[in-house]
């Protein structure tokens, strides 16, 4: 399904553009929060949000939980 979204142009791959080279990371290109996918024309789709594994190589997500009470 995610490959279909890419093939249809609904989202595009994140390309890391360094000073001397660029490469396709394989992650989904997203906007800053709230993380809308960027389509093949560089436009965000504000009806969708992308989080987690599809954005790997684009963003790092850390989830933290605690069972301690807020004392």
mmJSON file of the N, C-alpha and C atoms, coordinates in Angstrom:
{"data_MODEL":{"atom_site":{
"group_PDB":["ATOM","ATOM","ATOM","ATOM","ATOM","ATOM","ATOM","ATOM","ATOM","ATOM","ATOM","ATOM","ATOM","ATOM","ATOM","ATOM","ATOM","ATOM","ATOM","ATOM","ATOM","ATOM","ATOM","ATOM","ATOM","ATOM","ATOM","ATOM","ATOM","ATOM","ATOM","ATOM","ATOM","ATOM","ATOM","ATOM","ATOM","ATOM","ATOM","ATOM","ATOM","ATOM","ATOM","ATOM","ATOM","ATOM","ATOM","ATOM","ATOM","ATOM","ATOM","ATOM","ATOM","ATOM","ATOM","ATOM","ATOM","ATOM","ATOM","ATOM","ATOM","ATOM","ATOM","ATOM","ATOM","ATOM","ATOM","ATOM","ATOM","ATOM","ATOM","ATOM","ATOM","ATOM","ATOM","ATOM","ATOM","ATOM","ATOM","ATOM","ATOM","ATOM","ATOM","ATOM","ATOM","ATOM","ATOM","ATOM","ATOM","ATOM","ATOM","ATOM","ATOM","ATOM","ATOM","ATOM","ATOM","ATOM","ATOM","ATOM","ATOM","ATOM","ATOM","ATOM","ATOM","ATOM","ATOM","ATOM","ATOM","ATOM","ATOM","ATOM","ATOM","ATOM","ATOM","ATOM","ATOM","ATOM","ATOM","ATOM","ATOM","ATOM","ATOM","ATOM","ATOM","ATOM","ATOM","ATOM","ATOM","ATOM","ATOM","ATOM","ATOM","ATOM","ATOM","ATOM","ATOM","ATOM","ATOM","ATOM","ATOM","ATOM","ATOM","ATOM","ATOM","ATOM","ATOM","ATOM","ATOM","ATOM","ATOM","ATOM","ATOM","ATOM","ATOM","ATOM","ATOM","ATOM","ATOM","ATOM","ATOM","ATOM","ATOM","ATOM","ATOM","ATOM","ATOM","ATOM","ATOM","ATOM","ATOM","ATOM","ATOM","ATOM","ATOM","ATOM","ATOM","ATOM","ATOM","ATOM","ATOM","ATOM","ATOM","ATOM","ATOM","ATOM","ATOM","ATOM","ATOM","ATOM","ATOM","ATOM","ATOM","ATOM","ATOM","ATOM","ATOM","ATOM","ATOM","ATOM","ATOM","ATOM","ATOM","ATOM","ATOM","ATOM","ATOM","ATOM","ATOM","ATOM","ATOM","ATOM","ATOM"],
"id":[1,2,3,4,5,6,7,8,9,10,11,12,13,14,15,16,17,18,19,20,21,22,23,24,25,26,27,28,29,30,31,32,33,34,35,36,37,38,39,40,41,42,43,44,45,46,47,48,49,50,51,52,53,54,55,56,57,58,59,60,61,62,63,64,65,66,67,68,69,70,71,72,73,74,75,76,77,78,79,80,81,82,83,84,85,86,87,88,89,90,91,92,93,94,95,96,97,98,99,100,101,102,103,104,105,106,107,108,109,110,111,112,113,114,115,116,117,118,119,120,121,122,123,124,125,126,127,128,129,130,131,132,133,134,135,136,137,138,139,140,141,142,143,144,145,146,147,148,149,150,151,152,153,154,155,156,157,158,159,160,161,162,163,164,165,166,167,168,169,170,171,172,173,174,175,176,177,178,179,180,181,182,183,184,185,186,187,188,189,190,191,192,193,194,195,196,197,198,199,200,201,202,203,204,205,206,207,208,209,210,211,212,213],
"type_symbol":["N","C","C","N","C","C","N","C","C","N","C","C","N","C","C","N","C","C","N","C","C","N","C","C","N","C","C","N","C","C","N","C","C","N","C","C","N","C","C","N","C","C","N","C","C","N","C","C","N","C","C","N","C","C","N","C","C","N","C","C","N","C","C","N","C","C","N","C","C","N","C","C","N","C","C","N","C","C","N","C","C","N","C","C","N","C","C","N","C","C","N","C","C","N","C","C","N","C","C","N","C","C","N","C","C","N","C","C","N","C","C","N","C","C","N","C","C","N","C","C","N","C","C","N","C","C","N","C","C","N","C","C","N","C","C","N","C","C","N","C","C","N","C","C","N","C","C","N","C","C","N","C","C","N","C","C","N","C","C","N","C","C","N","C","C","N","C","C","N","C","C","N","C","C","N","C","C","N","C","C","N","C","C","N","C","C","N","C","C","N","C","C","N","C","C","N","C","C","N","C","C","N","C","C","N","C","C","N","C","C","N","C","C"],
"label_atom_id":["N","CA","C","N","CA","C","N","CA","C","N","CA","C","N","CA","C","N","CA","C","N","CA","C","N","CA","C","N","CA","C","N","CA","C","N","CA","C","N","CA","C","N","CA","C","N","CA","C","N","CA","C","N","CA","C","N","CA","C","N","CA","C","N","CA","C","N","CA","C","N","CA","C","N","CA","C","N","CA","C","N","CA","C","N","CA","C","N","CA","C","N","CA","C","N","CA","C","N","CA","C","N","CA","C","N","CA","C","N","CA","C","N","CA","C","N","CA","C","N","CA","C","N","CA","C","N","CA","C","N","CA","C","N","CA","C","N","CA","C","N","CA","C","N","CA","C","N","CA","C","N","CA","C","N","CA","C","N","CA","C","N","CA","C","N","CA","C","N","CA","C","N","CA","C","N","CA","C","N","CA","C","N","CA","C","N","CA","C","N","CA","C","N","CA","C","N","CA","C","N","CA","C","N","CA","C","N","CA","C","N","CA","C","N","CA","C","N","CA","C","N","CA","C","N","CA","C","N","CA","C","N","CA","C","N","CA","C","N","CA","C","N","CA","C","N","CA","C"],
"label_alt_id":[null,null,null,null,null,null,null,null,null,null,null,null,null,null,null,null,null,null,null,null,null,null,null,null,null,null,null,null,null,null,null,null,null,null,null,null,null,null,null,null,null,null,null,null,null,null,null,null,null,null,null,null,null,null,null,null,null,null,null,null,null,null,null,null,null,null,null,null,null,null,null,null,null,null,null,null,null,null,null,null,null,null,null,null,null,null,null,null,null,null,null,null,null,null,null,null,null,null,null,null,null,null,null,null,null,null,null,null,null,null,null,null,null,null,null,null,null,null,null,null,null,null,null,null,null,null,null,null,null,null,null,null,null,null,null,null,null,null,null,null,null,null,null,null,null,null,null,null,null,null,null,null,null,null,null,null,null,null,null,null,null,null,null,null,null,null,null,null,null,null,null,null,null,null,null,null,null,null,null,null,null,null,null,null,null,null,null,null,null,null,null,null,null,null,null,null,null,null,null,null,null,null,null,null,null,null,null,null,null,null,null,null,null],
"label_comp_id":["UNK","UNK","UNK","UNK","UNK","UNK","UNK","UNK","UNK","UNK","UNK","UNK","UNK","UNK","UNK","UNK","UNK","UNK","UNK","UNK","UNK","UNK","UNK","UNK","UNK","UNK","UNK","UNK","UNK","UNK","UNK","UNK","UNK","UNK","UNK","UNK","UNK","UNK","UNK","UNK","UNK","UNK","UNK","UNK","UNK","UNK","UNK","UNK","UNK","UNK","UNK","UNK","UNK","UNK","UNK","UNK","UNK","UNK","UNK","UNK","UNK","UNK","UNK","UNK","UNK","UNK","UNK","UNK","UNK","UNK","UNK","UNK","UNK","UNK","UNK","UNK","UNK","UNK","UNK","UNK","UNK","UNK","UNK","UNK","UNK","UNK","UNK","UNK","UNK","UNK","UNK","UNK","UNK","UNK","UNK","UNK","UNK","UNK","UNK","UNK","UNK","UNK","UNK","UNK","UNK","UNK","UNK","UNK","UNK","UNK","UNK","UNK","UNK","UNK","UNK","UNK","UNK","UNK","UNK","UNK","UNK","UNK","UNK","UNK","UNK","UNK","UNK","UNK","UNK","UNK","UNK","UNK","UNK","UNK","UNK","UNK","UNK","UNK","UNK","UNK","UNK","UNK","UNK","UNK","UNK","UNK","UNK","UNK","UNK","UNK","UNK","UNK","UNK","UNK","UNK","UNK","UNK","UNK","UNK","UNK","UNK","UNK","UNK","UNK","UNK","UNK","UNK","UNK","UNK","UNK","UNK","UNK","UNK","UNK","UNK","UNK","UNK","UNK","UNK","UNK","UNK","UNK","UNK","UNK","UNK","UNK","UNK","UNK","UNK","UNK","UNK","UNK","UNK","UNK","UNK","UNK","UNK","UNK","UNK","UNK","UNK","UNK","UNK","UNK","UNK","UNK","UNK","UNK","UNK","UNK","UNK","UNK","UNK"],
"label_asym_id":["A","A","A","A","A","A","A","A","A","A","A","A","A","A","A","A","A","A","A","A","A","A","A","A","A","A","A","A","A","A","A","A","A","A","A","A","A","A","A","A","A","A","A","A","A","A","A","A","A","A","A","A","A","A","A","A","A","A","A","A","A","A","A","A","A","A","A","A","A","A","A","A","A","A","A","A","A","A","A","A","A","A","A","A","A","A","A","A","A","A","A","A","A","A","A","A","A","A","A","A","A","A","A","A","A","A","A","A","A","A","A","A","A","A","A","A","A","A","A","A","A","A","A","A","A","A","A","A","A","A","A","A","A","A","A","A","A","A","A","A","A","A","A","A","A","A","A","A","A","A","A","A","A","A","A","A","A","A","A","A","A","A","A","A","A","A","A","A","A","A","A","A","A","A","A","A","A","A","A","A","A","A","A","A","A","A","A","A","A","A","A","A","A","A","A","A","A","A","A","A","A","A","A","A","A","A","A","A","A","A","A","A","A"],
"label_entity_id":["1","1","1","1","1","1","1","1","1","1","1","1","1","1","1","1","1","1","1","1","1","1","1","1","1","1","1","1","1","1","1","1","1","1","1","1","1","1","1","1","1","1","1","1","1","1","1","1","1","1","1","1","1","1","1","1","1","1","1","1","1","1","1","1","1","1","1","1","1","1","1","1","1","1","1","1","1","1","1","1","1","1","1","1","1","1","1","1","1","1","1","1","1","1","1","1","1","1","1","1","1","1","1","1","1","1","1","1","1","1","1","1","1","1","1","1","1","1","1","1","1","1","1","1","1","1","1","1","1","1","1","1","1","1","1","1","1","1","1","1","1","1","1","1","1","1","1","1","1","1","1","1","1","1","1","1","1","1","1","1","1","1","1","1","1","1","1","1","1","1","1","1","1","1","1","1","1","1","1","1","1","1","1","1","1","1","1","1","1","1","1","1","1","1","1","1","1","1","1","1","1","1","1","1","1","1","1","1","1","1","1","1","1"],
"label_seq_id":[1,1,1,2,2,2,3,3,3,4,4,4,5,5,5,6,6,6,7,7,7,8,8,8,9,9,9,10,10,10,11,11,11,12,12,12,13,13,13,14,14,14,15,15,15,16,16,16,17,17,17,18,18,18,19,19,19,20,20,20,21,21,21,22,22,22,23,23,23,24,24,24,25,25,25,26,26,26,27,27,27,28,28,28,29,29,29,30,30,30,31,31,31,32,32,32,33,33,33,34,34,34,35,35,35,36,36,36,37,37,37,38,38,38,39,39,39,40,40,40,41,41,41,42,42,42,43,43,43,44,44,44,45,45,45,46,46,46,47,47,47,48,48,48,49,49,49,50,50,50,51,51,51,52,52,52,53,53,53,54,54,54,55,55,55,56,56,56,57,57,57,58,58,58,59,59,59,60,60,60,61,61,61,62,62,62,63,63,63,64,64,64,65,65,65,66,66,66,67,67,67,68,68,68,69,69,69,70,70,70,71,71,71],
"pdbx_PDB_ins_code":[null,null,null,null,null,null,null,null,null,null,null,null,null,null,null,null,null,null,null,null,null,null,null,null,null,null,null,null,null,null,null,null,null,null,null,null,null,null,null,null,null,null,null,null,null,null,null,null,null,null,null,null,null,null,null,null,null,null,null,null,null,null,null,null,null,null,null,null,null,null,null,null,null,null,null,null,null,null,null,null,null,null,null,null,null,null,null,null,null,null,null,null,null,null,null,null,null,null,null,null,null,null,null,null,null,null,null,null,null,null,null,null,null,null,null,null,null,null,null,null,null,null,null,null,null,null,null,null,null,null,null,null,null,null,null,null,null,null,null,null,null,null,null,null,null,null,null,null,null,null,null,null,null,null,null,null,null,null,null,null,null,null,null,null,null,null,null,null,null,null,null,null,null,null,null,null,null,null,null,null,null,null,null,null,null,null,null,null,null,null,null,null,null,null,null,null,null,null,null,null,null,null,null,null,null,null,null,null,null,null,null,null,null],
"Cartn_x":[0.812,0.0,0.865,1.933,2.757,3.451,3.841,4.442,3.459,2.198,1.155,1.002,1.069,0.976,2.131,3.309,4.461,4.275,3.871,3.684,2.628,1.598,0.529,0.898,2.045,2.501,1.891,1.175,0.554,1.619,2.688,3.84,5.109,6.174,7.466,8.524,9.672,10.77,11.527,12.014,12.846,14.239,14.735,16.072,16.951,18.039,18.993,19.935,19.925,20.754,21.893,23.077,24.254,25.006,26.11,26.916,27.509,27.885,28.553,27.788,26.751,25.998,24.56,23.725,22.359,21.987,21.11,20.653,19.249,18.528,17.169,17.265,16.674,16.768,15.808,14.745,13.733,12.607,12.783,11.721,10.76,9.62,8.609,8.963,8.897,9.095,7.86,8.067,6.959,7.275,6.219,6.385,6.811,7.127,7.302,5.958,5.954,4.722,3.559,2.492,1.981,2.274,3.375,3.881,2.965,2.63,1.86,2.82,2.412,3.286,3.394,4.549,4.794,4.648,3.813,3.574,4.716,4.604,5.683,5.934,4.988,5.153,5.627,5.905,6.39,5.317,4.06,2.937,2.529,2.273,1.806,0.344,0.007,-1.39,-1.887,-2.635,-3.066,-4.169,-4.642,-5.635,-5.018,-3.684,-2.985,-1.898,-1.571,-0.458,0.368,1.669,2.552,3.45,3.454,4.306,4.914,6.026,6.6,7.454,7.38,8.265,8.325,7.225,7.358,8.262,8.461,9.298,10.726,11.058,12.415,13.401,14.49,15.515,15.108,13.864,13.423,13.399,12.866,12.742,13.025,13.436,13.6,12.497,11.768,10.713,11.116,10.931,11.211,9.932,9.546,8.358,8.792,8.355,8.763,7.52,7.552,6.443,6.981,6.172,6.585,5.381,5.635,4.562,4.583,5.542,5.635,4.564,4.045,3.064,3.809,3.1,3.706,3.87,4.776,4.963,5.918],
"Cartn_y":[-1.184,0.0,1.262,1.294,2.498,2.712,1.62,1.742,2.339,1.987,2.536,4.042,4.49,5.93,6.681,6.088,6.703,6.673,5.524,5.394,6.356,6.617,7.529,8.997,9.239,10.61,11.288,10.516,11.086,11.47,10.673,11.087,10.809,11.467,11.341,10.937,10.533,10.134,11.356,11.244,12.293,12.174,13.257,13.287,14.126,13.507,14.201,14.975,16.284,17.134,17.699,17.111,17.579,18.606,19.079,20.096,19.576,18.301,17.77,16.671,16.14,15.066,15.047,14.292,14.075,12.631,12.092,10.719,10.537,9.626,9.272,8.355,8.764,7.988,6.805,6.856,5.814,6.134,7.177,7.618,8.54,8.789,9.664,11.124,11.97,13.4,13.967,14.628,15.21,16.654,17.405,18.778,18.755,19.925,20.043,19.702,19.555,19.204,20.035,19.385,18.079,16.953,16.999,15.89,15.429,16.362,16.024,15.479,14.459,13.981,15.022,15.049,15.963,15.172,15.649,14.902,15.091,14.438,14.476,15.874,16.801,18.173,19.12,18.558,19.363,20.028,19.597,20.179,19.256,19.812,18.973,18.585,17.36,16.91,17.089,18.147,18.484,17.574,16.647,15.687,14.41,14.301,13.106,13.498,12.573,12.726,11.45,11.574,10.408,10.44,9.349,9.218,7.831,7.686,6.387,5.839,4.537,3.817,4.403,4.834,5.385,6.609,7.301,8.496,8.217,6.947,6.614,7.192,7.698,8.41,9.865,10.235,11.607,12.268,11.573,12.093,10.958,11.344,10.387,10.662,9.635,9.777,9.028,9.67,9.016,9.054,7.898,7.81,7.401,8.141,7.898,7.748,6.791,6.598,6.31,6.531,6.264,5.806,4.895,4.442,5.214,6.111,6.9,7.976,8.224,9.313,10.641,11.701,13.017,13.724,13.264,13.848,14.999],
"Cartn_z":[0.0,0.0,0.0,0.807,0.829,-0.511,-1.163,-2.491,-3.482,-3.349,-4.217,-4.007,-2.757,-2.477,-3.144,-3.122,-3.791,-5.308,-5.831,-7.286,-7.819,-7.031,-7.445,-7.21,-6.571,-6.352,-5.144,-4.32,-3.127,-2.113,-2.069,-1.277,-2.037,-1.607,-2.283,-1.26,-1.762,-0.889,-0.378,0.844,1.411,0.817,0.263,-0.312,0.598,1.078,1.922,1.015,1.137,0.29,1.124,0.97,1.687,0.874,1.421,0.75,-0.548,-0.571,-1.761,-2.484,-1.875,-2.514,-2.025,-2.706,-2.257,-2.525,-1.691,-1.888,-1.341,-1.959,-1.563,-0.349,0.763,1.998,2.04,1.241,1.308,2.27,3.092,3.997,3.26,3.857,3.254,3.542,2.541,2.736,3.421,4.547,5.302,5.667,5.988,6.455,7.916,8.445,9.891,10.54,11.849,12.55,12.011,11.619,11.98,10.975,10.262,9.456,8.325,7.442,6.25,5.189,4.426,3.355,2.246,1.605,0.498,-0.797,-1.724,-2.965,-3.968,-5.107,-6.1,-6.666,-6.454,-6.937,-5.832,-4.654,-3.542,-2.711,-2.891,-2.137,-0.992,0.194,1.3,1.115,1.521,1.533,2.958,3.203,4.554,5.08,4.264,4.713,5.256,5.18,5.66,6.644,7.545,8.483,8.415,8.536,8.495,9.725,10.485,11.665,11.701,12.38,12.641,11.521,11.309,10.403,8.995,8.37,7.016,6.927,8.033,8.01,8.465,8.673,9.097,8.086,8.558,7.792,7.562,7.855,7.723,9.091,10.059,11.421,12.406,13.585,14.68,15.684,16.06,17.05,18.306,19.437,20.716,21.531,22.016,22.839,24.237,25.221,26.598,27.461,28.346,29.273,30.654,31.64,33.007,33.815,34.721,35.604,36.924,37.073,38.31,38.333,39.5,39.627,39.557,39.199,39.051,40.383,41.224,42.561,42.528],
"occupancy":[1.0,1.0,1.0,1.0,1.0,1.0,1.0,1.0,1.0,1.0,1.0,1.0,1.0,1.0,1.0,1.0,1.0,1.0,1.0,1.0,1.0,1.0,1.0,1.0,1.0,1.0,1.0,1.0,1.0,1.0,1.0,1.0,1.0,1.0,1.0,1.0,1.0,1.0,1.0,1.0,1.0,1.0,1.0,1.0,1.0,1.0,1.0,1.0,1.0,1.0,1.0,1.0,1.0,1.0,1.0,1.0,1.0,1.0,1.0,1.0,1.0,1.0,1.0,1.0,1.0,1.0,1.0,1.0,1.0,1.0,1.0,1.0,1.0,1.0,1.0,1.0,1.0,1.0,1.0,1.0,1.0,1.0,1.0,1.0,1.0,1.0,1.0,1.0,1.0,1.0,1.0,1.0,1.0,1.0,1.0,1.0,1.0,1.0,1.0,1.0,1.0,1.0,1.0,1.0,1.0,1.0,1.0,1.0,1.0,1.0,1.0,1.0,1.0,1.0,1.0,1.0,1.0,1.0,1.0,1.0,1.0,1.0,1.0,1.0,1.0,1.0,1.0,1.0,1.0,1.0,1.0,1.0,1.0,1.0,1.0,1.0,1.0,1.0,1.0,1.0,1.0,1.0,1.0,1.0,1.0,1.0,1.0,1.0,1.0,1.0,1.0,1.0,1.0,1.0,1.0,1.0,1.0,1.0,1.0,1.0,1.0,1.0,1.0,1.0,1.0,1.0,1.0,1.0,1.0,1.0,1.0,1.0,1.0,1.0,1.0,1.0,1.0,1.0,1.0,1.0,1.0,1.0,1.0,1.0,1.0,1.0,1.0,1.0,1.0,1.0,1.0,1.0,1.0,1.0,1.0,1.0,1.0,1.0,1.0,1.0,1.0,1.0,1.0,1.0,1.0,1.0,1.0,1.0,1.0,1.0,1.0,1.0,1.0],
"B_iso_or_equiv":[0.0,0.0,0.0,0.0,0.0,0.0,0.0,0.0,0.0,0.0,0.0,0.0,0.0,0.0,0.0,0.0,0.0,0.0,0.0,0.0,0.0,0.0,0.0,0.0,0.0,0.0,0.0,0.0,0.0,0.0,0.0,0.0,0.0,0.0,0.0,0.0,0.0,0.0,0.0,0.0,0.0,0.0,0.0,0.0,0.0,0.0,0.0,0.0,0.0,0.0,0.0,0.0,0.0,0.0,0.0,0.0,0.0,0.0,0.0,0.0,0.0,0.0,0.0,0.0,0.0,0.0,0.0,0.0,0.0,0.0,0.0,0.0,0.0,0.0,0.0,0.0,0.0,0.0,0.0,0.0,0.0,0.0,0.0,0.0,0.0,0.0,0.0,0.0,0.0,0.0,0.0,0.0,0.0,0.0,0.0,0.0,0.0,0.0,0.0,0.0,0.0,0.0,0.0,0.0,0.0,0.0,0.0,0.0,0.0,0.0,0.0,0.0,0.0,0.0,0.0,0.0,0.0,0.0,0.0,0.0,0.0,0.0,0.0,0.0,0.0,0.0,0.0,0.0,0.0,0.0,0.0,0.0,0.0,0.0,0.0,0.0,0.0,0.0,0.0,0.0,0.0,0.0,0.0,0.0,0.0,0.0,0.0,0.0,0.0,0.0,0.0,0.0,0.0,0.0,0.0,0.0,0.0,0.0,0.0,0.0,0.0,0.0,0.0,0.0,0.0,0.0,0.0,0.0,0.0,0.0,0.0,0.0,0.0,0.0,0.0,0.0,0.0,0.0,0.0,0.0,0.0,0.0,0.0,0.0,0.0,0.0,0.0,0.0,0.0,0.0,0.0,0.0,0.0,0.0,0.0,0.0,0.0,0.0,0.0,0.0,0.0,0.0,0.0,0.0,0.0,0.0,0.0,0.0,0.0,0.0,0.0,0.0,0.0],
"pdbx_formal_charge":[null,null,null,null,null,null,null,null,null,null,null,null,null,null,null,null,null,null,null,null,null,null,null,null,null,null,null,null,null,null,null,null,null,null,null,null,null,null,null,null,null,null,null,null,null,null,null,null,null,null,null,null,null,null,null,null,null,null,null,null,null,null,null,null,null,null,null,null,null,null,null,null,null,null,null,null,null,null,null,null,null,null,null,null,null,null,null,null,null,null,null,null,null,null,null,null,null,null,null,null,null,null,null,null,null,null,null,null,null,null,null,null,null,null,null,null,null,null,null,null,null,null,null,null,null,null,null,null,null,null,null,null,null,null,null,null,null,null,null,null,null,null,null,null,null,null,null,null,null,null,null,null,null,null,null,null,null,null,null,null,null,null,null,null,null,null,null,null,null,null,null,null,null,null,null,null,null,null,null,null,null,null,null,null,null,null,null,null,null,null,null,null,null,null,null,null,null,null,null,null,null,null,null,null,null,null,null,null,null,null,null,null,null],
"auth_seq_id":[1,1,1,2,2,2,3,3,3,4,4,4,5,5,5,6,6,6,7,7,7,8,8,8,9,9,9,10,10,10,11,11,11,12,12,12,13,13,13,14,14,14,15,15,15,16,16,16,17,17,17,18,18,18,19,19,19,20,20,20,21,21,21,22,22,22,23,23,23,24,24,24,25,25,25,26,26,26,27,27,27,28,28,28,29,29,29,30,30,30,31,31,31,32,32,32,33,33,33,34,34,34,35,35,35,36,36,36,37,37,37,38,38,38,39,39,39,40,40,40,41,41,41,42,42,42,43,43,43,44,44,44,45,45,45,46,46,46,47,47,47,48,48,48,49,49,49,50,50,50,51,51,51,52,52,52,53,53,53,54,54,54,55,55,55,56,56,56,57,57,57,58,58,58,59,59,59,60,60,60,61,61,61,62,62,62,63,63,63,64,64,64,65,65,65,66,66,66,67,67,67,68,68,68,69,69,69,70,70,70,71,71,71],
"auth_comp_id":["UNK","UNK","UNK","UNK","UNK","UNK","UNK","UNK","UNK","UNK","UNK","UNK","UNK","UNK","UNK","UNK","UNK","UNK","UNK","UNK","UNK","UNK","UNK","UNK","UNK","UNK","UNK","UNK","UNK","UNK","UNK","UNK","UNK","UNK","UNK","UNK","UNK","UNK","UNK","UNK","UNK","UNK","UNK","UNK","UNK","UNK","UNK","UNK","UNK","UNK","UNK","UNK","UNK","UNK","UNK","UNK","UNK","UNK","UNK","UNK","UNK","UNK","UNK","UNK","UNK","UNK","UNK","UNK","UNK","UNK","UNK","UNK","UNK","UNK","UNK","UNK","UNK","UNK","UNK","UNK","UNK","UNK","UNK","UNK","UNK","UNK","UNK","UNK","UNK","UNK","UNK","UNK","UNK","UNK","UNK","UNK","UNK","UNK","UNK","UNK","UNK","UNK","UNK","UNK","UNK","UNK","UNK","UNK","UNK","UNK","UNK","UNK","UNK","UNK","UNK","UNK","UNK","UNK","UNK","UNK","UNK","UNK","UNK","UNK","UNK","UNK","UNK","UNK","UNK","UNK","UNK","UNK","UNK","UNK","UNK","UNK","UNK","UNK","UNK","UNK","UNK","UNK","UNK","UNK","UNK","UNK","UNK","UNK","UNK","UNK","UNK","UNK","UNK","UNK","UNK","UNK","UNK","UNK","UNK","UNK","UNK","UNK","UNK","UNK","UNK","UNK","UNK","UNK","UNK","UNK","UNK","UNK","UNK","UNK","UNK","UNK","UNK","UNK","UNK","UNK","UNK","UNK","UNK","UNK","UNK","UNK","UNK","UNK","UNK","UNK","UNK","UNK","UNK","UNK","UNK","UNK","UNK","UNK","UNK","UNK","UNK","UNK","UNK","UNK","UNK","UNK","UNK","UNK","UNK","UNK","UNK","UNK","UNK"],
"auth_asym_id":["A","A","A","A","A","A","A","A","A","A","A","A","A","A","A","A","A","A","A","A","A","A","A","A","A","A","A","A","A","A","A","A","A","A","A","A","A","A","A","A","A","A","A","A","A","A","A","A","A","A","A","A","A","A","A","A","A","A","A","A","A","A","A","A","A","A","A","A","A","A","A","A","A","A","A","A","A","A","A","A","A","A","A","A","A","A","A","A","A","A","A","A","A","A","A","A","A","A","A","A","A","A","A","A","A","A","A","A","A","A","A","A","A","A","A","A","A","A","A","A","A","A","A","A","A","A","A","A","A","A","A","A","A","A","A","A","A","A","A","A","A","A","A","A","A","A","A","A","A","A","A","A","A","A","A","A","A","A","A","A","A","A","A","A","A","A","A","A","A","A","A","A","A","A","A","A","A","A","A","A","A","A","A","A","A","A","A","A","A","A","A","A","A","A","A","A","A","A","A","A","A","A","A","A","A","A","A","A","A","A","A","A","A"],
"auth_atom_id":["N","CA","C","N","CA","C","N","CA","C","N","CA","C","N","CA","C","N","CA","C","N","CA","C","N","CA","C","N","CA","C","N","CA","C","N","CA","C","N","CA","C","N","CA","C","N","CA","C","N","CA","C","N","CA","C","N","CA","C","N","CA","C","N","CA","C","N","CA","C","N","CA","C","N","CA","C","N","CA","C","N","CA","C","N","CA","C","N","CA","C","N","CA","C","N","CA","C","N","CA","C","N","CA","C","N","CA","C","N","CA","C","N","CA","C","N","CA","C","N","CA","C","N","CA","C","N","CA","C","N","CA","C","N","CA","C","N","CA","C","N","CA","C","N","CA","C","N","CA","C","N","CA","C","N","CA","C","N","CA","C","N","CA","C","N","CA","C","N","CA","C","N","CA","C","N","CA","C","N","CA","C","N","CA","C","N","CA","C","N","CA","C","N","CA","C","N","CA","C","N","CA","C","N","CA","C","N","CA","C","N","CA","C","N","CA","C","N","CA","C","N","CA","C","N","CA","C","N","CA","C","N","CA","C","N","CA","C","N","CA","C","N","CA","C","N","CA","C"],
"pdbx_PDB_model_num":[1,1,1,1,1,1,1,1,1,1,1,1,1,1,1,1,1,1,1,1,1,1,1,1,1,1,1,1,1,1,1,1,1,1,1,1,1,1,1,1,1,1,1,1,1,1,1,1,1,1,1,1,1,1,1,1,1,1,1,1,1,1,1,1,1,1,1,1,1,1,1,1,1,1,1,1,1,1,1,1,1,1,1,1,1,1,1,1,1,1,1,1,1,1,1,1,1,1,1,1,1,1,1,1,1,1,1,1,1,1,1,1,1,1,1,1,1,1,1,1,1,1,1,1,1,1,1,1,1,1,1,1,1,1,1,1,1,1,1,1,1,1,1,1,1,1,1,1,1,1,1,1,1,1,1,1,1,1,1,1,1,1,1,1,1,1,1,1,1,1,1,1,1,1,1,1,1,1,1,1,1,1,1,1,1,1,1,1,1,1,1,1,1,1,1,1,1,1,1,1,1,1,1,1,1,1,1,1,1,1,1,1,1]
}}}
